[in-house]
């Protein structure tokens, strides 16, 4: 485990023009595997564009009950082999036996993956009679502990593996919820307790679910620190440029989108101006959490790069997406809108 880093104390106002490299806030992106082969070239173009921002890592989602297991592995494998990006593989355990989870982890480790985002995952919404696997894991903290156990066993079995693990330690991220997890009905206090359990099981840092006001994040961090959580808590941010996507995220996560923001976006007829309005709101949110001590930002990209890079540029974190002269920088027709993970 890496040494704990705290981000609780309010930071002095940042210099947004000049930063020492060591003090640059972390930047990371979330991607999801393509749903069909035809989408792969577009996703790869997005990855190349996002790579220009030199992110600290990119996370790759893993569908409920492992339904994107093969495509997630394929995308992670390509990121490892063809780019300098550091991929974090999402991993869920709900509805899966301990043996099956272990097999998936071994596959990822054999591919060279050294970072995971350990999530409990959500039960299938279309199966009212669904029951947990009798030999499965029940919580994300149990999944974190299993990851540590597997890594320790592999190092005991092979001195070569132990050397590799020393050079590239296994890192484990987990989820955090600024206002509790609407999917499970948990309160923020309950999520803070769960976050502490994840830390004690071996988690290195956390990434939050989406939120739209800085107070939600800052209050979560303050409560977590009071409870004994010391790991970094990275805020998860959605570029707020597409009203329809924001409402879809609200329906799937239970996180309410501020109506004044939706009204501002809806009052603009021009796509380019709507994009600018949304980016300004997102930049204000990013600056507020960074000024409050956040160690960086994790951007939910929805597999597109334009809004993500414009958000980073506006917050002076790099980025800046080129705009084709024949295309306004508004929402792209047919762009996917999955729920941003983490979810548990």
C-alpha positions as CSV (number, residue, x, y, z in Angstrom):
1,X,0.0,0.0,0.0
2,X,1.2,3.5,-0.7
3,X,1.7,5.9,2.1
4,X,-1.6,7.7,3.1
5,X,-2.0,11.2,1.8
6,X,-4.5,13.5,3.3
7,X,-6.5,16.1,1.5
8,X,-8.7,17.4,4.4
9,X,-7.1,20.7,5.3
10,X,-8.2,23.6,3.1
11,X,-5.5,24.5,0.7
12,X,-4.4,28.0,-0.1
13,X,-5.8,29.4,-3.3
14,X,-3.9,27.7,-6.1
15,X,-1.8,29.5,-8.6
16,X,-3.6,28.4,-11.8
17,X,-0.8,29.6,-14.1
18,X,2.4,28.1,-12.6
19,X,2.7,24.9,-10.7
20,X,5.7,22.7,-9.8
21,X,5.3,19.4,-11.5
22,X,5.1,17.6,-8.1
23,X,2.2,19.8,-7.1
24,X,0.1,19.4,-10.2
25,X,-3.3,18.0,-9.3
26,X,-3.8,14.5,-10.7
27,X,-5.9,14.2,-13.9
28,X,-7.6,11.0,-14.9
29,X,-10.4,9.8,-17.2
30,X,-13.0,7.1,-17.2
31,X,-13.6,5.0,-20.3
32,X,-15.8,2.1,-21.1
33,X,-15.2,-0.7,-23.6
34,X,-16.9,-0.3,-27.0
35,X,-20.3,-2.0,-27.3
36,X,-19.6,-3.1,-30.8
37,X,-16.5,-3.4,-33.1
38,X,-17.7,-0.4,-35.2
39,X,-17.2,1.9,-32.2
40,X,-13.6,0.9,-31.6
41,X,-11.9,3.3,-34.1
42,X,-13.8,6.2,-32.6
43,X,-12.9,5.2,-29.1
44,X,-9.3,4.8,-30.0
45,X,-9.2,8.3,-31.5
46,X,-10.7,9.6,-28.2
47,X,-8.0,7.8,-26.3
48,X,-5.3,9.3,-28.4
49,X,-6.8,12.8,-27.9
50,X,-7.1,12.3,-24.1
51,X,-3.5,11.0,-24.0
52,X,-2.3,14.5,-25.0
53,X,-3.4,15.7,-21.6
54,X,-0.9,13.3,-20.0
55,X,-3.4,11.8,-17.5
56,X,-2.1,10.1,-14.4
57,X,-4.4,7.1,-15.2
58,X,-7.4,6.1,-17.1
59,X,-10.0,3.7,-15.7
60,X,-11.9,1.2,-17.8
61,X,-15.4,0.1,-16.6
62,X,-16.5,-3.5,-16.1
63,X,-20.2,-4.2,-16.6
64,X,-22.5,-5.5,-14.0
65,X,-21.8,-9.1,-13.2
66,X,-18.8,-9.0,-15.5
67,X,-20.9,-8.7,-18.6
68,X,-18.1,-6.7,-20.4
69,X,-15.3,-8.9,-19.0
70,X,-13.8,-9.8,-22.4
71,X,-14.1,-6.3,-24.0
72,X,-12.7,-4.7,-20.8
73,X,-9.7,-7.0,-20.9
74,X,-9.2,-6.3,-24.6
75,X,-9.2,-2.5,-24.1
76,X,-7.0,-2.7,-21.0
77,X,-4.6,-5.0,-22.9
78,X,-4.4,-2.6,-25.8
79,X,-3.8,0.4,-23.5
80,X,-0.9,-1.5,-21.9
81,X,0.7,-2.6,-25.1
82,X,0.1,0.4,-27.4
83,X,0.2,3.4,-25.2
84,X,2.1,4.9,-22.2
85,X,-1.2,5.3,-20.3
86,X,-1.7,3.7,-16.9
87,X,-5.0,1.7,-17.0
88,X,-7.0,1.0,-13.9
89,X,-9.4,-2.0,-14.5
90,X,-12.8,-1.8,-12.8
91,X,-13.7,-5.0,-11.0
92,X,-17.1,-6.0,-9.5
93,X,-18.0,-8.9,-7.4
94,X,-21.8,-8.9,-7.0
95,X,-23.4,-12.2,-8.1
96,X,-20.1,-13.9,-8.7
97,X,-18.4,-16.6,-6.7
98,X,-15.1,-16.0,-5.0
99,X,-13.4,-18.5,-7.3
100,X,-14.7,-16.7,-10.4
101,X,-13.5,-13.3,-9.1
102,X,-10.1,-14.8,-8.4
103,X,-9.9,-16.2,-11.9
104,X,-10.7,-12.7,-13.4
105,X,-8.1,-11.0,-11.2
106,X,-5.5,-13.6,-12.2
107,X,-6.3,-12.9,-15.9
108,X,-5.8,-9.2,-15.4
109,X,-2.6,-9.6,-13.4
110,X,-1.2,-11.9,-16.1
111,X,-1.9,-9.2,-18.7
112,X,0.2,-6.8,-16.7
113,X,-2.6,-4.9,-14.9
114,X,-1.3,-3.4,-11.6
115,X,-4.2,-1.1,-10.7
116,X,-7.9,-2.0,-9.9
117,X,-11.0,-0.1,-9.0
118,X,-12.7,-2.5,-6.6
119,X,-16.5,-2.2,-6.6
120,X,-19.3,-4.3,-5.2
121,X,-21.4,-3.6,-8.2
122,X,-25.2,-3.5,-8.6
123,X,-27.6,-6.4,-8.7
124,X,-29.4,-6.9,-12.1
125,X,-32.3,-4.4,-12.2
126,X,-34.4,-6.7,-14.4
127,X,-34.3,-9.7,-12.1
128,X,-36.6,-9.1,-9.1
129,X,-35.9,-12.6,-7.7
130,X,-32.1,-12.2,-7.9
131,X,-30.1,-13.6,-5.0
132,X,-26.4,-13.1,-4.2
133,X,-24.1,-16.0,-5.1
134,X,-23.8,-18.3,-2.0
135,X,-20.0,-18.4,-2.4
136,X,-19.6,-14.8,-3.4
137,X,-18.3,-11.6,-1.8
138,X,-20.8,-9.2,-0.3
139,X,-18.9,-5.9,0.0
140,X,-16.2,-3.9,-1.8
141,X,-14.0,-4.2,1.2
142,X,-14.1,-8.0,0.9
143,X,-13.0,-7.6,-2.8
144,X,-10.1,-5.3,-1.7
145,X,-9.0,-7.9,0.8
146,X,-9.2,-10.6,-1.9
147,X,-7.0,-8.6,-4.2
148,X,-4.4,-8.2,-1.5
149,X,-4.6,-11.9,-0.7
150,X,-4.1,-12.9,-4.4
151,X,-1.2,-10.6,-4.8
152,X,0.5,-11.9,-1.6
153,X,0.0,-15.5,-2.7
154,X,1.5,-14.8,-6.1
155,X,4.5,-13.1,-4.5
156,X,5.1,-16.0,-2.2
157,X,4.9,-18.5,-5.1
158,X,7.5,-16.6,-7.3
159,X,10.5,-14.6,-6.4
160,X,10.3,-13.0,-9.9
161,X,6.8,-12.0,-9.3
162,X,7.9,-10.5,-5.9
163,X,10.5,-8.4,-7.7
164,X,8.0,-7.2,-10.2
165,X,5.5,-6.4,-7.4
166,X,8.2,-4.4,-5.6
167,X,9.0,-2.4,-8.7
168,X,5.3,-1.9,-9.6
169,X,3.2,-2.3,-6.5
170,X,-0.4,-3.2,-6.8
171,X,-2.7,-0.2,-6.3
172,X,-6.4,-0.5,-5.4
173,X,-9.0,2.3,-5.7
174,X,-12.5,2.2,-4.3
175,X,-15.7,4.3,-4.6
176,X,-17.0,7.0,-2.3
177,X,-20.4,8.8,-2.3
178,X,-20.6,12.5,-1.5
179,X,-24.3,12.2,-0.4
180,X,-24.6,8.5,0.2
181,X,-25.4,5.8,-2.3
182,X,-28.9,6.2,-3.7
183,X,-28.6,2.8,-5.3
184,X,-28.4,1.0,-1.9
185,X,-30.2,3.6,0.2
186,X,-27.1,4.3,2.3
187,X,-26.5,7.6,4.0
188,X,-23.2,9.5,3.8
189,X,-22.4,8.4,7.4
190,X,-22.9,4.8,6.3
191,X,-20.7,5.3,3.3
192,X,-18.0,6.9,5.3
193,X,-18.0,3.8,7.6
194,X,-17.8,1.6,4.4
195,X,-15.0,3.7,3.1
196,X,-13.0,3.2,6.4
197,X,-13.6,-0.6,6.0
198,X,-12.2,-0.4,2.5
199,X,-9.2,1.5,3.7
200,X,-8.6,-1.1,6.4
201,X,-8.8,-3.9,3.9
202,X,-6.0,-2.3,1.8
203,X,-7.5,0.4,-0.5
204,X,-5.1,3.1,-1.6
205,X,-7.4,5.9,-2.7
206,X,-11.0,6.6,-3.5
207,X,-12.9,8.1,-6.5
208,X,-16.3,9.7,-5.8
209,X,-19.5,9.2,-7.6
210,X,-20.7,12.2,-9.6
211,X,-21.8,15.3,-7.7
212,X,-22.7,18.9,-8.8
213,X,-21.9,21.1,-5.8
214,X,-18.5,21.4,-4.2
215,X,-20.0,21.3,-0.7
216,X,-21.0,17.6,-1.1
217,X,-17.4,16.6,-1.8
218,X,-15.8,18.8,0.9
219,X,-18.3,17.6,3.5
220,X,-17.6,14.0,2.6
221,X,-13.9,14.5,3.0
222,X,-14.3,16.3,6.3
223,X,-16.5,13.5,7.7
224,X,-14.2,10.8,6.4
225,X,-11.1,12.4,8.0
226,X,-13.0,12.7,11.3
227,X,-13.8,9.0,11.1
228,X,-10.1,8.0,10.4
229,X,-10.1,7.8,6.6
230,X,-6.7,9.0,5.5
231,X,-6.5,7.8,1.8
232,X,-6.9,10.4,-0.9
233,X,-10.4,11.0,-2.1
234,X,-10.5,12.1,-5.8
235,X,-13.7,13.9,-7.0
236,X,-15.5,12.4,-10.0
237,X,-16.6,15.2,-12.3
238,X,-19.0,15.1,-15.3
239,X,-18.6,17.9,-17.9
240,X,-22.1,19.5,-17.7
241,X,-22.6,20.2,-21.4
242,X,-25.5,17.9,-22.4
243,X,-28.8,18.3,-20.5
244,X,-30.2,15.0,-21.8
245,X,-27.2,13.1,-20.6
246,X,-27.3,14.8,-17.2
247,X,-30.9,13.8,-16.7
248,X,-30.1,10.2,-17.7
249,X,-27.3,10.2,-15.1
250,X,-29.7,11.6,-12.5
251,X,-32.2,8.8,-13.3
252,X,-29.6,6.1,-13.0
253,X,-27.7,7.3,-10.0
254,X,-30.2,9.3,-8.0
255,X,-27.9,12.3,-7.9
256,X,-30.0,15.4,-8.5
257,X,-28.8,17.8,-11.2
258,X,-29.3,21.4,-10.1
259,X,-32.3,22.8,-11.9
260,X,-30.8,26.3,-12.4
261,X,-28.0,24.6,-14.3
262,X,-30.5,22.7,-16.5
263,X,-32.4,25.9,-17.0
264,X,-29.3,27.7,-18.1
265,X,-28.4,25.0,-20.6
266,X,-31.9,24.7,-21.8
267,X,-32.2,28.4,-22.5
268,X,-29.4,28.3,-25.0
269,X,-30.3,27.4,-28.6
270,X,-26.8,27.4,-30.0
271,X,-24.9,24.2,-29.5
272,X,-21.5,26.0,-29.2
273,X,-22.8,28.4,-26.7
274,X,-24.5,25.6,-24.6
275,X,-21.1,23.9,-24.6
276,X,-19.4,27.0,-23.3
277,X,-22.1,27.5,-20.6
278,X,-21.7,23.9,-19.5
279,X,-17.9,24.0,-19.4
280,X,-17.9,27.2,-17.4
281,X,-20.1,25.5,-14.7
282,X,-17.9,22.5,-14.7
283,X,-14.7,24.6,-14.4
284,X,-16.2,26.5,-11.4
285,X,-16.9,23.1,-9.7
286,X,-13.4,21.8,-10.4
287,X,-11.8,25.0,-9.1
288,X,-13.9,24.9,-6.0
289,X,-12.9,21.3,-5.0
290,X,-9.2,21.9,-5.9
291,X,-9.2,25.0,-3.8
292,X,-10.8,23.0,-1.0
293,X,-7.9,20.5,-1.1
294,X,-8.9,17.9,-3.6
295,X,-5.8,16.0,-4.9
296,X,-7.0,16.0,-8.5
297,X,-10.0,15.3,-10.7
298,X,-11.4,12.2,-12.3
299,X,-13.4,13.1,-15.4
300,X,-16.2,10.9,-16.7
301,X,-15.7,11.2,-20.4
302,X,-18.5,9.1,-21.9
303,X,-15.9,8.0,-24.5
304,X,-15.7,11.5,-26.0
305,X,-12.8,13.9,-25.6
306,X,-14.0,17.4,-26.5
307,X,-15.8,18.4,-23.3
308,X,-13.3,16.6,-21.0
309,X,-10.3,18.4,-22.6
310,X,-12.1,21.8,-22.6
311,X,-12.8,21.3,-18.9
312,X,-9.2,20.7,-18.2
313,X,-8.1,23.7,-20.2
314,X,-10.6,25.9,-18.4
315,X,-9.3,24.8,-15.1
316,X,-5.6,25.2,-16.2
317,X,-5.0,21.5,-15.9
318,X,-3.9,20.9,-19.5
319,X,-6.3,19.8,-22.3
320,X,-7.9,21.9,-25.0
321,X,-9.6,19.9,-27.7
322,X,-9.2,21.0,-31.3
323,X,-12.5,21.9,-33.0
324,X,-13.1,20.9,-36.6
325,X,-14.1,24.0,-38.6
326,X,-17.3,22.2,-39.8
327,X,-18.5,21.0,-36.5
328,X,-19.8,22.9,-33.5
329,X,-18.5,21.7,-30.1
330,X,-21.9,20.6,-28.9
331,X,-23.2,17.2,-28.0
332,X,-22.3,14.5,-30.6
333,X,-25.2,12.6,-32.2
334,X,-25.4,9.1,-31.1
335,X,-22.8,9.4,-28.3
336,X,-23.3,6.8,-25.5
337,X,-24.5,7.8,-22.1
338,X,-23.8,5.0,-19.6
339,X,-23.9,5.5,-15.9
340,X,-20.5,6.7,-14.6
341,X,-18.9,4.2,-12.4
342,X,-18.0,3.9,-9.5
343,X,-21.4,2.7,-8.2
344,X,-20.5,0.8,-5.1
